[in-house]
Structures are given as structure tokens and as C-alpha cells.
Amino acid sequence: MVLAANITEEIEIPESVDVTIGDDVTVKGPQGEISRKFTYHNISMKKEDDKVILETRFPKKKDKSMIGTTRAHIKNMIIGVTDGFTYHMKIVFAHFPMTVKVAGDKVNIDNFLGERHPRVAKIVGSAKVNVKGDEVTITGVNKEDVGQTMANLEQATKIKGRDPRVFQDGIYLIDKS
């Protein structure tokens, strides 16, 4: 068994994006700015010209997986500040017309299955929620914030104790881009 001396991963940086590496990695672009701290001890990061270089020496299995994870997070940060992330959801109801409203950092879902008390879903981080008719659009530069906000909306309308084939009311993901 031969161990590799080191593993190097390179990430191309587009012209419209500025990456700063210090205690945390900051990515600035036309859509906004994201900052994240990477604390894994065996990976070194540096910026050269228009590339971010990740390197680990004498890697073990965990080091190999962490370098791939770190690369994926930085790529998602670059995509977020250049294009942003958008999730489209659809409001579905059969008998009781539910109303969905954005109030600050929460989404209120009224009259779900005829319930008297509203259900509430939290908006995470810098994600923005827009409700128009039966369409809900979630946008933002941080993929994790947008995805968690979408999951919160789906979970808030999860039906327990009833047959899901009959009661199909809820807010469901239809498209991500």
C-alpha cells in the first residue's frame, strides 16, 4: 500500500468574484457576499492568481473526504454570489383554502386543513421568501439557508395521523435552480 504524499485541489475563481482567505473564507460577487469559517486542521488554503488551492499532506481517509467537502462548499459560495439559488414551491390544498404570508423572519400558514391556529415556518439567514398566488419562491446567495428555509416550509405543512394518499395538502418543492 502506497500513500500519496499530498492531495491538491484547485478551484477556478471567475473574474467578477473576489475571494479573501484569512481566519474565514469570504466570497464577494455581484449578488452579494458570503463568509464561512473552515476549521478542519489538516487542510491548508491559499489563493494564487485566479485560483483557490486546497492542500493536505499525507492524507488519511477523513482528510480526503474533508478536502472534497471544503471544495464543494467554496464552489457553492462562488455560484451563490454569481447566480444565486432559487427554489420554487407550490401551495396545494383540496378542501380548506390555506393562506401563506411572510411576516418578518417567519412564514405564517393559516387555515391549513381547517386548523384554527396558524402553522409557522422560520426563514433562515439571508434567504428571501416571496408568495404570489399558489407559488412560493425562495431566493438567496447561501445554498444552505435557502435549502433549510424550503425544508422548514415543507415540514410545517407535514400531515401526521392521516392517510397521505387522501390528504395531499401542503407546500411542495417543484423546481430548484
Sequence and secondary structure as in RCSB ss.txt:
>XXXX:A:sequence
MVLAANITEEIEIPESVDVTIGDDVTVKGPQGEISRKFTYHNISMKKEDDKVILETRFPKKKDKSMIGTTRAHIK
NMIIGVTDGFTYHMKIVFAHFPMTVKVAGDKVNIDNFLGERHPRVAKIVGSAKVNVKGDEVTITGVNKEDVGQTM
ANLEQATKIKGRDPRVFQDGIYLIDKS
>XXXX:A:secstr
    SEEEEEEE  TT EEEESSSEEEE SS EEEE    TT EEEEETTEEEEEEES  HHHHHHHHHHHHHHH
HHHHHHHT EEEEEEEE SSS  EEEEETTEEEEESGGG SS EEEE  TT EEEEETTEEEEEES HHHHHHHH
HHHHHHT   SS TTT   EEEEEEE 
